[in-house]
């Protein structure tokens, strides 16, 4: 068996079908497929035209095997910009070979090179394998923090008060 070649590159507009496939696989894995509203058009507009986030894709040989989505935020406590990881995903057929670790490390290097104050993300509390992975990468869980959100209907209701 020949050695597999692993590489990572920033996504290009022609990668949209591959990115959509990965996002659907991730939604299925997280049991959130009913919440997925993303379309190819909204991905194209927000990632490639408005540049609201960045995507990198991981490859084994020339086969796309995973992706990560991240964007910059700002921390008043740090007094500087930070990097927020929204998605990190490796297709299940390619797990266990260290590819997730290499993809995660790539984003950490981007955060470091950009002089970010923090590199942060969320993880579902039932996802023990991901939690164990992040802890193995020296991540710290933010204690006493909870995520809150207002969705479209809640936003409309709030602003109509």
N, C-alpha and C positions, 0 to 999 in steps of 0.2 A: 504494500500500500504506500502510495506516495504521500509526502507531507502536504498537508492542507495549507493554503495561503490565506491568511486572515488580513483584511484591511478595512479601513473606515474612511468614509468621505462624506462631505456635506451633500445633502440631497439636492437634486436638480428637478426642474419642473416636470421632466419626463418620468420621474420616479413616483409621481402621484398615485398610479394604480397599485404599486408595491406598498407605498405608505398606507394607503387605504386598507389593503389586505391585512397588514400588520395591526393596524388600529382595530379592525374588526376582530382579529384573533385575540388581541388583548382584552377587548370588551367582553368577549365570550369567556375567557379565562377568569375575569373578575366578576362574572355574572352581572354585567352591566350593559348587555347588548340592547336592552330596551331603552336605555338612556342615550344611545349613540345618535346624534343628530348631524354629525359631520357629513359633508358632501365633498366630492372632488372639487367643485367650484369654490366652496368656502375655504378649503385647504389651499387651493391655488391663490385665492385672493389674500388670505391672512398670512400665509407663510412666504409666498414668493413675490407678491406685489406690495403688501403693506409691511412686510417683514416684522410681524408681531411676535414671532418665535423662530427658532432655528431647528433643523432636523439633521441628524447624522444617521447614516445607514452603515451597518456592518455586513461584511461579505466573507464567505468562505469560498475560496477560489473566486468565481464570478457569480456565485449564487447569493442573493440578498437573504440574510438570516435574521436580521433584527434592526432595531432603530431606537433612537432616543430623540425626544422633543424637549427643548429647554428655552428659557428666555430670561432676560434681566429684570430684576426688581430693584427696590431701594430700601435700605434699612436706616431709619433715623437713629437707631441705637448704635449701629456700626458707623454711621455717617458716610456710607459709600454704597455703591451698587452691589448687588448679589446675583447669584445665578440660581434659578429655580428649575428643577427637573420635573417635567410634567409626566413623561412616559419614558420607561426603560424596558425594552422587550427583546427577548431572544426567542425565536420559534422553538417549540418544545423538542423538535428533532435534533437541535443543535445545543441543547443545554448540557452542562456537565463537562464541557471542554475548556472552560475558562473564558469563553467569549463575552459573557455578561460582565465579568470582571474587567476585561479589556475595554469594553464599551464604556463602563462606568468610569474607569480610570481616564479615558479620553476626555470625558466631560469635566472631570476634576482638573485635568491639565488645562482645559480651556478656562475654567474659573480662575485657576492660579495665574495663568498668563494674562488674563484680563484684570488682575488685581481685585477680584471680587472679595467682599468682606465675609461672605458666607456662600455655601453651596447647600441648598435645602430641597426637600421633597416631602411628599406624604406617602404613607403606605397603609393599605387596608389592615385593620387589626387582626384579621383572621389569616393573613398571608404569612405564615410562619417561615416558609422558605425564603421569602424576600426579606423579612425582618432579620433572619439569621445571616443572610447575605450582607445586608447593610451593616450589621454589627461586626461582621468579620472584616469589613472595610474600615473599621474604626469610627463609624458613625455613632452619634449620640442621639438617643430619643429625646425630644423636647418634652419634658415632664410638665404636667398641668396645662397643656395647650389643647384646645379643641378647635376644629375647623367649623366655621359657620359660612352660610352662603344664602344669597337671595337669588332665586331663579327668575325667569322672565315674568311669570304671573305674580310672584311676590314683589318684584320691583314695581310693576304696574300698580299693585294694591298700595304699596308704601307711598308712592309719589302722588296717589290720588287722595291721600288723607289730608 
